[in-house]
Amino acid sequence: IDAPYADLVINSNYEFELHKRTVHLLNEARRVQELKTFLQDQSKTKEEIVKTLQKYIKDSHESLEKDFGCVSTELKTLVKRSYENGATATKVTGMGFGGCIISMIWVYDG
């Protein structure tokens, strides 16, 4: 992301709640740009695409939980259960704070 002073914001005063949420927003924007660039490369295999999507979904969820703080106990339980039942990546979506999750389940078709 091309945002002046973004790294300075990300690396200072980390205990401030609004700062943590700003870190999430800046990193989420960075993840979206990186994923867009990755997906534009037509030479990627299906396996590379799936693994990369899994990583970005997991990173986004971790940031929502750790930095933004919008993952309730109930959502944590849903995320845990989705992994227990075969999900390869899961994240909170919508507005959080009690909302819903999306899960990725990949069935390899050879």
Contacts in CASP RR format, 6 or more apart in sequence:
PFRMAT RR
TARGET T0000
AUTHOR 0000-0000-0000
METHOD contacts of the structure
MODEL  1
IDAPYADLVINSNYEFELHKRTVHLLNEARRVQELKTFLQDQSKTKEEIV
KTLQKYIKDSHESLEKDFGCVSTELKTLVKRSYENGATATKVTGMGFGGC
IISMIWVYDG
1 26 0 8 1.000
1 29 0 8 1.000
1 30 0 8 1.000
1 33 0 8 1.000
3 26 0 8 1.000
3 29 0 8 1.000
6 26 0 8 1.000
9 19 0 8 1.000
9 22 0 8 1.000
9 23 0 8 1.000
9 26 0 8 1.000
10 23 0 8 1.000
10 26 0 8 1.000
10 27 0 8 1.000
12 19 0 8 1.000
13 19 0 8 1.000
14 20 0 8 1.000
14 23 0 8 1.000
20 66 0 8 1.000
20 67 0 8 1.000
20 68 0 8 1.000
20 69 0 8 1.000
21 67 0 8 1.000
21 68 0 8 1.000
21 69 0 8 1.000
23 63 0 8 1.000
23 67 0 8 1.000
24 63 0 8 1.000
24 64 0 8 1.000
24 67 0 8 1.000
24 68 0 8 1.000
25 68 0 8 1.000
27 63 0 8 1.000
27 67 0 8 1.000
28 60 0 8 1.000
28 63 0 8 1.000
31 56 0 8 1.000
31 59 0 8 1.000
31 60 0 8 1.000
34 56 0 8 1.000
35 52 0 8 1.000
35 53 0 8 1.000
35 56 0 8 1.000
38 44 0 8 1.000
38 52 0 8 1.000
39 49 0 8 1.000
44 52 0 8 1.000
50 88 0 8 1.000
50 106 0 8 1.000
53 89 0 8 1.000
53 104 0 8 1.000
54 88 0 8 1.000
54 89 0 8 1.000
54 104 0 8 1.000
54 106 0 8 1.000
55 89 0 8 1.000
57 89 0 8 1.000
57 90 0 8 1.000
57 91 0 8 1.000
57 102 0 8 1.000
57 104 0 8 1.000
58 89 0 8 1.000
58 90 0 8 1.000
58 91 0 8 1.000
60 91 0 8 1.000
61 71 0 8 1.000
61 79 0 8 1.000
61 89 0 8 1.000
61 90 0 8 1.000
61 91 0 8 1.000
61 92 0 8 1.000
64 70 0 8 1.000
64 71 0 8 1.000
64 91 0 8 1.000
64 92 0 8 1.000
64 96 0 8 1.000
65 71 0 8 1.000
65 76 0 8 1.000
65 92 0 8 1.000
70 92 0 8 1.000
70 95 0 8 1.000
70 96 0 8 1.000
70 97 0 8 1.000
70 98 0 8 1.000
71 79 0 8 1.000
71 92 0 8 1.000
71 96 0 8 1.000
72 96 0 8 1.000
72 97 0 8 1.000
72 98 0 8 1.000
72 99 0 8 1.000
74 98 0 8 1.000
75 92 0 8 1.000
75 96 0 8 1.000
75 98 0 8 1.000
75 99 0 8 1.000
75 101 0 8 1.000
78 90 0 8 1.000
78 101 0 8 1.000
79 90 0 8 1.000
79 91 0 8 1.000
79 92 0 8 1.000
79 101 0 8 1.000
82 90 0 8 1.000
82 101 0 8 1.000
82 103 0 8 1.000
83 90 0 8 1.000
86 105 0 8 1.000
87 103 0 8 1.000
87 104 0 8 1.000
87 105 0 8 1.000
88 104 0 8 1.000
88 105 0 8 1.000
88 106 0 8 1.000
89 103 0 8 1.000
89 104 0 8 1.000
90 101 0 8 1.000
90 102 0 8 1.000
90 103 0 8 1.000
90 104 0 8 1.000
91 101 0 8 1.000
91 102 0 8 1.000
92 99 0 8 1.000
92 100 0 8 1.000
92 101 0 8 1.000
93 99 0 8 1.000
93 100 0 8 1.000
93 101 0 8 1.000
93 102 0 8 1.000
94 100 0 8 1.000
END
